[in-house]
Amino acid sequence: MSDLAERLQRGVETLENLQQERLETGDPEHGYEVEREIVETELRDLEADILCDSPSVREALVRIRRRRKS
């Protein structure tokens, strides 16, 4: 399995575990920062791939500003 596939699989497993823990604890905020970091990392990597590999798609994209970590 590729590094990307392994990373995505670990992310999915982590998100599934967080969801289960939320159900068990009744805390919908449990693990929010971990979840956010996983999703933002994958979106940044996807965006970078698109910008590097797909010039025709790149022209149709609209860039948005993201909040910076404090």
Secondary structure as the mmCIF struct_conf table of DSSP 4:
data_model
#
loop_
_struct_conf.conf_type_id
_struct_conf.id
_struct_conf.beg_label_comp_id
_struct_conf.beg_label_asym_id
_struct_conf.beg_label_seq_id
_struct_conf.end_label_comp_id
_struct_conf.end_label_asym_id
_struct_conf.end_label_seq_id
HELX_RH_AL_P HELX_RH_AL_P1 ASP A 3 THR A 25
TURN_TY1_P TURN_TY1_P1 PRO A 28 GLY A 31
HELX_RH_AL_P HELX_RH_AL_P2 TYR A 32 ASP A 53
HELX_RH_AL_P HELX_RH_AL_P3 PRO A 55 ARG A 58
TURN_TY1_P TURN_TY1_P2 GLU A 59 ALA A 60
HELX_LH_PP_P HELX_LH_PP_P1 ARG A 67 LYS A 69
#
